[in-house]
């Protein structure tokens, strides 16, 4: 529901939007990334008067988006706005504070990127200062927001950069020293740079909090408050969140000035195009069932509860001829980016992750999500499951339940508002084969060196058992040993002439 309010004082750098404020008129289903073409479809949402209204198609240009941004979107195949964008653009372009509520993947990134770029266009940068600030909870989300913002910023003659931990701060300091129009940052590293005198937020004109509820879940709210206290009180602020619990409502009350609220999706809700399954399995059969679920020809995302088990499962799958990469907090930033890139570009079809991937990770065409370890609560289930069935596509969600987990999984499903198909399975069960489809050809396993290990030129990996150099591959091999699991996984996408398959 959108709540109108009286006009507020003009903000610094305010540029009136050319659109009239009226009933939101969105089209389609949630965007996943700027590279994903959008397809319009009629939709229904709450209008500013609080009454449900039938929504009609409108273009970005109709909504007052500048021509440079419209052209940049068109180059990426994006020509129609989605509900959260249409609902918020009139207000955000007009300089109002906005609270946008909707599921992860509902198109929120573009909803704040367009007004951010439009309202900063033509301004002047100052050394060590940012003019627009986007706070995000994770490094992966920071990079994905940059991928959406950067083409729009370039088209408008603006600069953008990211700041997060896990990597050296030198390049980030250098980028900030010149001044930046749009700064996308994780709270921890940003506070470090501010404390060292490398970044000044006194010139911020627009601040965006993305995935605010996830930042609250991760314990970032104290840092977020300290950062917001450094931005001008008369700056525009946009907050996007799926829910308002865990202290997010405090941020809204303290930092947003008479915000217009737009909610186009239930805060957390199952997607109609998902199918949900619970496979009851014995502890002895579970490893084989997991391997079968990961063996298909389409992308699969497997969720584990801990970093250790995610790492171990990725190794086990790869050793079994199913190349898999891992994503969790123990990896270096380079390894995280490399593994996510391998999964995104299709070099490997299997990603084993902890809840770090449950929110803010946008990868097209994930066919199946497997809760190898069931989550602890229903919101986590819905956020994990939301990695599939995106942009109107279908998707399958499977939860594996050991005998002592079955009661908890039933409770989880009830709280999540879903009615899964529940069946007992064993390795080779027809129910698994129907969901997964034909298995992909298996790939010969090559012992991998850890992603953060540096191998000296000419050295071969050493055997863990003997400490001696491992024997080279048999003659006739077309490539040398893979140095990381990502490189090994990439081989899976090569033709048979470029790799050897298991017998």
C-alpha positions in Angstrom: 0.0 0.0 0.0 1.3 3.5 -0.9 0.7 6.3 1.5 0.7 9.8 0.1 1.9 12.8 2.1 2.2 16.5 1.6 5.1 17.9 -0.4 8.3 18.3 1.5 11.1 20.9 1.2 13.3 20.6 -1.8 16.5 18.7 -1.2 20.0 19.6 -2.2 20.3 18.7 -5.9 16.6 18.1 -6.3 15.4 17.6 -9.8 11.6 17.4 -10.2 10.4 14.3 -11.9 8.5 14.8 -15.1 5.9 12.2 -14.2 2.8 12.8 -12.2 2.2 10.8 -9.1 -0.6 8.4 -9.6 -1.6 4.7 -9.5 1.4 2.5 -9.9 1.3 0.8 -13.3 3.8 -2.1 -13.3 4.4 -5.0 -15.6 5.9 -8.4 -15.3 7.7 -10.4 -12.8 10.8 -9.7 -10.7 14.1 -8.8 -12.4 17.2 -10.8 -11.4 20.0 -8.8 -13.0 20.4 -6.0 -15.5 21.3 -8.6 -18.2 18.0 -10.4 -17.9 15.4 -9.3 -20.5 12.1 -8.3 -19.0 8.8 -9.4 -20.3 5.7 -7.4 -19.4 2.6 -9.0 -17.9 -0.5 -7.5 -16.3 -0.2 -7.1 -12.5 -2.3 -6.0 -9.6 -1.0 -3.9 -6.7 -2.2 -1.4 -4.1 -2.5 2.1 -5.4 -1.8 5.3 -3.4 -5.5 5.5 -2.4 -5.2 2.2 -0.6 -7.5 0.4 -3.1 -6.4 -2.4 -5.3 -6.1 -1.2 -8.9 -5.6 -3.1 -12.2 -2.2 -2.0 -13.5 -1.4 -1.3 -17.1 1.8 -1.3 -19.0 4.1 1.8 -19.0 7.6 2.3 -20.1 10.6 3.7 -18.2 10.4 6.9 -20.3 6.7 7.3 -19.3 7.8 7.3 -15.7 10.4 10.1 -16.2 13.6 8.0 -16.4 16.2 10.1 -18.2 16.9 9.1 -21.9 20.5 8.1 -21.1 19.3 5.5 -18.6 16.5 4.3 -20.9 19.0 3.8 -23.7 21.4 2.0 -21.3 18.6 -0.3 -20.2 17.5 -1.0 -23.8 21.1 -2.2 -24.7 20.6 -4.8 -22.0 17.2 -5.9 -23.3 15.3 -4.2 -20.4 12.4 -2.2 -21.8 9.5 -2.6 -19.3 9.5 -1.7 -15.5 8.4 -4.2 -12.9 6.0 -3.5 -10.0 8.4 -2.3 -7.4 10.0 0.1 -10.0 6.8 1.6 -11.2 5.4 1.9 -7.7 8.4 3.8 -6.4 9.9 5.8 -9.3 7.5 8.7 -9.2 8.4 9.3 -5.6 12.2 8.5 -5.7 12.7 10.7 -8.8 10.9 13.5 -7.0 13.3 13.4 -4.1 11.0 11.8 -1.5 12.1 9.3 1.1 10.8 5.9 0.2 10.3 2.6 2.0 10.1 -0.2 -0.5 9.0 -3.7 0.6 9.2 -6.8 -1.5 10.9 -10.1 -1.9 14.6 -10.5 -2.8 14.7 -10.6 -6.6 11.6 -8.3 -7.0 13.6 -5.7 -9.0 14.6 -3.5 -6.1 18.1 -2.9 -7.3 17.0 -1.2 -10.5 14.2 0.6 -8.5 16.8 2.5 -6.5 19.6 2.6 -9.2 17.5 4.6 -11.7 16.7 7.5 -9.3 20.1 7.4 -7.8 21.8 8.0 -11.2 19.1 10.4 -12.4 19.3 12.7 -9.4 23.1 12.8 -9.2 23.7 13.5 -13.0 25.5 16.8 -13.6 26.9 17.2 -10.1 30.5 17.7 -9.1 32.7 15.2 -7.3 35.1 16.1 -4.5 38.1 14.2 -3.4 37.4 11.5 -0.7 33.7 12.2 -0.9 30.8 10.2 -2.2 27.6 11.8 -3.5 25.4 8.7 -3.5 25.8 5.8 -1.0 24.3 2.3 -1.2 24.8 0.1 1.9 24.5 -3.7 1.3 25.1 -6.6 3.7 27.4 -8.9 1.6 30.3 -8.6 -0.8 28.4 -10.6 -3.4 25.5 -8.3 -3.3 27.8 -5.3 -3.5 29.3 -6.6 -6.8 25.8 -7.4 -8.2 24.5 -3.9 -7.4 27.6 -2.5 -9.1 26.8 -4.5 -12.2 23.4 -2.9 -12.3 24.5 0.7 -11.4 27.6 1.0 -13.4 26.1 0.9 -17.0 23.6 3.5 -15.9 26.2 5.7 -14.2 28.5 5.5 -17.2 25.7 6.6 -19.5 25.1 9.6 -17.3 28.8 10.5 -17.0 29.0 9.3 -13.4 31.5 7.1 -11.6 30.8 4.2 -9.3 32.9 1.9 -7.1 32.5 -0.8 -4.4 34.0 -1.0 -0.9 34.0 -4.2 1.1 36.4 -6.3 3.2 38.3 -9.5 2.3 40.5 -7.7 -0.2 43.2 -5.1 0.0 42.0 -1.6 0.6 44.6 0.1 -1.7 42.5 0.2 -4.9 39.4 1.3 -2.8 41.4 4.1 -1.3 42.7 5.2 -4.7 39.1 5.2 -6.1 37.8 7.3 -3.2 40.7 9.8 -3.4 39.3 11.0 -6.7 35.8 11.3 -5.4 33.0 9.0 -6.5 29.4 9.6 -7.5 28.0 6.3 -6.4 29.6 4.3 -3.6 28.4 0.8 -3.0 29.7 -0.5 0.4 29.5 -3.0 3.1 29.3 -1.3 6.5 32.4 -2.8 8.1 35.0 -1.8 5.5 33.3 1.6 5.0 33.7 2.4 8.7 37.3 1.4 8.6 38.0 3.7 5.7 36.1 6.6 7.3 38.1 6.1 10.5 41.4 6.2 8.5 40.3 9.5 6.9 40.0 8.1 3.4 36.2 8.6 3.0 33.9 11.5 3.9 30.1 11.2 3.8 29.3 14.8 4.5 28.4 15.3 0.8 26.1 12.4 0.4 22.9 13.5 -1.3 21.1 10.1 -1.6 21.5 7.1 0.7 20.1 3.7 -0.1 19.8 0.8 2.4 19.4 -2.5 0.4 18.4 -5.7 2.1 18.0 -3.8 5.4 16.5 -6.8 7.1 19.5 -9.0 6.1 21.9 -6.4 7.5 19.9 -6.6 10.7 20.1 -10.4 10.7 23.9 -10.1 10.4 24.2 -7.7 13.3 25.2 -4.7 11.1 22.6 -2.2 12.4 24.8 -0.4 14.9 27.4 0.3 12.2 24.6 1.3 9.8 23.4 3.8 12.3 26.9 5.3 12.8 27.3 5.6 9.0 23.8 7.2 8.5 24.6 9.7 11.3 27.5 10.9 9.1 25.3 11.7 6.2 23.4 15.0 5.9 20.0 15.0 7.5 18.4 16.7 4.5 19.6 14.0 2.1 17.2 11.7 0.4 17.0 8.2 1.9 15.6 5.0 0.3 15.2 1.8 2.3 14.4 -1.5 0.6 13.6 -4.5 2.7 11.6 -7.7 2.6 10.5 -7.3 6.3 10.6 -4.6 9.0 11.6 -6.8 11.9 14.8 -7.1 13.9 15.2 -3.3 14.3 14.6 -2.3 10.7 11.6 -0.3 11.8 13.9 1.7 14.1 15.9 2.8 11.0 12.8 3.8 9.2 11.5 6.0 12.2 14.9 7.5 12.9 16.3 8.2 9.4 13.4 8.5 6.9 11.4 11.7 6.7 7.7 11.0 6.1 8.5 8.1 3.8 6.1 7.0 1.2 5.7 3.2 1.6 5.3 0.9 -1.4 4.7 -2.8 -0.9 4.1 -4.9 -4.0 4.9 -8.3 -2.7 4.2 -10.2 0.5 7.2 -9.7 2.8 8.2 -13.3 2.6 6.0 -15.6 0.6 6.3 -18.8 -1.5 6.4 -18.4 -5.3 3.6 -20.0 -7.1 5.9 -21.4 -9.8 7.9 -23.4 -7.3 7.2 -27.0 -6.5 8.2 -28.1 -3.0 9.2 -31.6 -2.0 10.3 -33.2 1.2 12.4 -36.4 0.8 12.5 -38.5 3.9 15.9 -40.4 3.8 18.0 -42.5 6.2 21.4 -41.2 7.3 23.1 -44.1 5.4 21.3 -43.2 2.1 21.6 -39.4 2.4 25.0 -39.0 0.7 24.0 -41.0 -2.4 20.7 -39.2 -2.6 22.5 -35.8 -2.5 24.8 -36.9 -5.3 21.9 -37.9 -7.4 20.1 -34.6 -6.8 23.2 -32.8 -7.9 23.9 -34.9 -11.0 21.4 -33.3 -13.4 22.2 -31.2 -16.5 20.8 -28.0 -15.1 22.0 -25.7 -12.4 21.5 -26.9 -8.8 22.1 -25.0 -5.5 22.7 -27.1 -2.4 22.4 -25.5 1.0 24.4 -26.6 4.0 24.3 -25.4 7.6 28.0 -24.9 8.2 31.1 -23.7 6.2 32.9 -27.0 6.9 30.1 -29.2 5.6 29.7 -27.0 2.5 33.4 -27.3 1.7 33.4 -31.1 2.3 30.4 -31.7 0.1 31.8 -29.7 -2.8 35.0 -31.8 -2.6 33.0 -35.1 -2.5 30.9 -34.2 -5.5 33.9 -33.1 -7.5 35.7 -36.3 -6.6 32.6 -38.3 -7.8 32.7 -36.6 -11.2 30.1 -33.9 -10.5 32.1 -30.7 -10.5 31.0 -28.4 -7.8 32.1 -25.1 -6.3 31.6 -23.8 -2.8 30.4 -20.4 -1.4 30.8 -19.6 2.3 32.5 -17.1 4.6 35.8 -19.0 5.0 36.8 -18.3 1.4 38.9 -15.4 0.3 37.1 -12.7 -1.7 38.9 -13.8 -4.9 37.8 -17.4 -4.4 34.2 -16.4 -3.6 34.0 -14.3 -6.8 35.7 -17.0 -8.9 33.4 -19.7 -7.7 30.2 -17.6 -8.1 31.4 -16.6 -11.6 31.9 -20.3 -12.5 28.3 -21.0 -11.4 26.9 -17.9 -13.0 28.5 -18.5 -16.4 27.6 -22.2 -16.5 31.2 -23.4 -16.2 29.9 -25.6 -13.3 26.4 -26.5 -12.7 26.6 -27.1 -8.9 27.0 -24.6 -6.1 27.3 -25.8 -2.5 26.6 -22.9 -0.1 25.8 -21.7 3.4 23.2 -19.1 4.0 25.5 -16.5 2.6 23.9 -17.3 -0.7 20.3 -17.3 0.6 19.9 -13.6 0.1 21.1 -11.2 -2.6 22.6 -13.8 -5.0 21.0 -13.5 -8.4 21.8 -16.3 -10.8 19.5 -17.1 -13.7 18.0 -20.5 -14.4 18.7 -22.4 -11.1 16.5 -25.4 -11.7 16.7 -27.0 -8.3 17.4 -25.8 -4.7 18.2 -28.6 -2.2 18.1 -28.0 1.5 20.6 -30.7 2.3 20.5 -29.4 5.9 17.1 -28.0 6.6 17.2 -24.4 7.8 16.3 -23.4 11.3 13.3 -21.2 10.5 10.8 -20.6 7.8 12.1 -17.2 6.6 15.4 -18.8 5.9 13.6 -21.5 4.0 11.8 -19.0 1.8 14.9 -16.9 1.2 17.0 -20.0 0.3 14.3 -21.3 -1.9 13.9 -18.0 -3.6 17.1 -18.6 -5.6 15.0 -20.6 -8.0 11.7 -19.8 -9.8 12.9 -16.3 -10.6 11.7 -13.9 -13.3 8.6 -16.0 -13.9 10.5 -19.3 -14.4 9.6 -22.5 -12.7 11.8 -24.2 -10.1 12.0 -27.1 -7.8 12.8 -27.1 -4.0 13.8 -30.3 -2.2 14.3 -30.6 1.6 16.1 -33.7 2.9 14.7 -34.9 6.2 16.4 -37.5 8.4 14.0 -39.4 10.7 14.6 -37.1 13.6 14.1 -34.0 11.5 10.8 -34.9 10.0 8.7 -33.2 12.7 10.7 -29.9 12.5 10.4 -29.9 8.7 6.6 -30.3 8.9 6.5 -27.3 11.3 8.8 -25.3 8.9 6.6 -26.0 6.0 3.5 -25.0 7.9 5.1 -21.7 9.0 6.3 -21.0 5.4 2.8 -21.5 4.1 3.7 -24.3 1.7 2.3 -27.8 1.2 5.2 -29.9 0.0 4.9 -33.4 -1.5 6.5 -35.7 1.0 7.9 -39.1 0.1 10.5 -41.6 1.4 13.3 -42.1 -1.0 16.4 -44.2 -1.5 19.3 -43.9 -4.0 17.9 -44.4 -7.5 14.3 -43.7 -6.5 12.0 -42.8 -9.4 10.9 -39.6 -7.5 14.5 -38.3 -7.7 14.9 -39.1 -11.3 11.7 -37.3 -12.3 12.9 -34.1 -10.6 16.5 -34.2 -11.8 16.1 -35.6 -15.3 18.9 -37.3 -17.2 22.3 -37.1 -15.4 25.1 -35.1 -16.9 28.3 -36.9 -18.1 30.7 -37.3 -15.2 34.1 -35.6 -15.3 37.3 -37.2 -14.2 38.5 -35.9 -10.9 41.8 -34.1 -10.7 43.2 -33.4 -7.2 42.7 -29.6 -6.6 44.8 -27.1 -4.8 42.9 -24.9 -2.4 41.8 -21.6 -4.0 44.0 -19.5 -1.8 47.1 -21.6 -2.1 49.8 -20.3 -4.4 51.8 -22.8 -6.4 55.3 -22.0 -7.5 55.9 -22.2 -11.3 56.8 -25.6 -12.4 55.9 -27.3 -9.1 53.4 -30.1 -9.0 50.9 -30.6 -6.2 52.2 -32.8 -3.4 50.5 -35.9 -2.2 49.0 -35.4 1.3 49.8 -39.0 2.1 53.5 -39.0 1.2 54.5 -35.4 0.9 56.2 -36.2 -2.5 55.2 -34.5 -5.8 52.2 -36.2 -7.3 52.6 -38.0 -10.6 51.6 -36.0 -13.6 48.6 -36.9 -15.7 48.9 -39.6 -18.3 50.4 -38.6 -21.6 47.9 -37.6 -24.1 46.0 -35.3 -21.7 45.1 -32.1 -23.5 45.5 -29.8 -20.4 47.5 -29.6 -17.2 46.1 -30.2 -13.8 43.4 -27.9 -12.6 44.6 -25.6 -9.9 41.3 -24.9 -8.2 37.9 -26.6 -8.1 36.6 -23.7 -10.2 39.0 -24.5 -13.0 38.2 -28.2 -12.7 34.5 -27.4 -12.8 35.0 -25.2 -15.9 36.3 -28.3 -17.7 32.9 -29.8 -17.3 31.6 -27.2 -19.9 34.3 -28.2 -22.5 33.8 -30.7 -25.3 34.9 -34.3 -24.9 38.0 -33.6 -27.0 39.2 -31.2 -24.3 38.8 -33.4 -21.3 38.7 -37.0 -20.2 35.5 -38.4 -18.8 35.3 -41.1 -16.2 34.6 -44.6 -17.4 
